[in-house]
Amino acid sequence: EAVSSQSHEERHYGEMYLLGVLDTTEGSEWCGYSFILPDSAASIVYTNAEKLVKTRGDERASAVIRQILRDQLTCRSKK
């Protein structure tokens, strides 16, 4: 919710939170910045979070973000 807030300050905190989760989970739960740019990864998270908040709204935001990253940005193994 913070990233869609009318408050510039609250939006900024939401964006920094998301970047922290992206940085912490890069390479372990999603492919990483060599695969996708941070803005594109954030866009995927925002788009999918709107759907998940309705069913998982009482969970920690980081858990929802991590699930989205695993579902949408998992590295495909090279064969």
C-alpha positions as CSV (number, residue, x, y, z in Angstrom):
1,E,0.0,0.0,0.0
2,A,2.9,2.4,0.7
3,V,4.0,2.4,-2.9
4,S,0.6,3.6,-4.1
5,S,0.2,6.2,-1.3
6,Q,-0.6,9.8,-2.1
7,S,2.2,10.8,0.3
8,H,5.6,11.1,-1.5
9,E,7.4,10.2,1.7
10,E,5.4,7.1,2.3
11,R,5.8,6.0,-1.4
12,H,9.6,6.5,-1.0
13,Y,9.7,4.3,2.1
14,G,7.7,1.6,0.2
15,E,10.1,1.7,-2.7
16,M,13.1,1.4,-0.4
17,Y,11.5,-1.5,1.4
18,L,10.9,-3.3,-1.9
19,L,14.5,-2.7,-3.0
20,G,15.7,-4.1,0.3
21,V,13.7,-7.3,-0.3
22,L,15.0,-7.5,-3.9
23,D,18.6,-7.0,-2.8
24,T,18.3,-9.6,0.0
25,T,16.7,-12.3,-2.1
26,E,18.6,-11.7,-5.4
27,G,20.2,-14.9,-6.6
28,S,18.5,-17.1,-4.0
29,E,14.8,-16.6,-4.6
30,W,14.8,-14.9,-8.0
31,C,17.2,-14.8,-10.9
32,G,18.8,-11.4,-10.2
33,Y,19.7,-8.1,-11.7
34,S,21.6,-9.7,-14.6
35,F,18.3,-11.1,-15.7
36,I,16.0,-8.1,-15.2
37,L,16.4,-4.4,-14.3
38,P,15.3,-3.2,-10.8
39,D,12.4,-1.1,-12.3
40,S,11.1,-4.0,-14.3
41,A,11.3,-6.3,-11.2
42,A,9.5,-3.7,-9.1
43,S,6.8,-3.4,-11.8
44,I,6.2,-7.1,-11.8
45,V,5.9,-7.1,-8.0
46,Y,3.5,-4.1,-8.0
47,T,1.2,-5.7,-10.6
48,N,1.0,-9.1,-8.8
49,A,0.9,-7.6,-5.3
50,E,-2.5,-6.0,-6.0
51,K,-3.9,-9.4,-6.6
52,L,-2.3,-11.1,-3.6
53,V,-3.1,-8.4,-1.1
54,K,-6.8,-9.3,-1.3
55,T,-6.0,-12.9,-0.2
56,R,-2.8,-12.5,1.8
57,G,-3.2,-9.0,3.1
58,D,-2.5,-9.9,6.7
59,E,0.9,-11.5,5.9
60,R,4.2,-9.6,6.1
61,A,4.8,-7.7,2.9
62,S,8.2,-9.3,2.5
63,A,6.6,-12.8,2.4
64,V,4.2,-11.7,-0.4
65,I,7.1,-10.0,-2.3
66,R,9.3,-13.1,-2.0
67,Q,6.5,-15.3,-3.3
68,I,6.0,-13.1,-6.3
69,L,9.7,-13.1,-7.1
70,R,9.8,-16.9,-6.9
71,D,6.7,-17.3,-9.1
72,Q,7.6,-14.7,-11.7
73,L,11.3,-14.3,-11.8
74,T,12.8,-17.8,-11.2
75,C,15.9,-18.5,-13.3
76,R,15.4,-21.1,-15.9
77,S,18.1,-23.7,-16.0
78,K,20.3,-23.8,-19.1
79,K,20.2,-27.1,-20.8
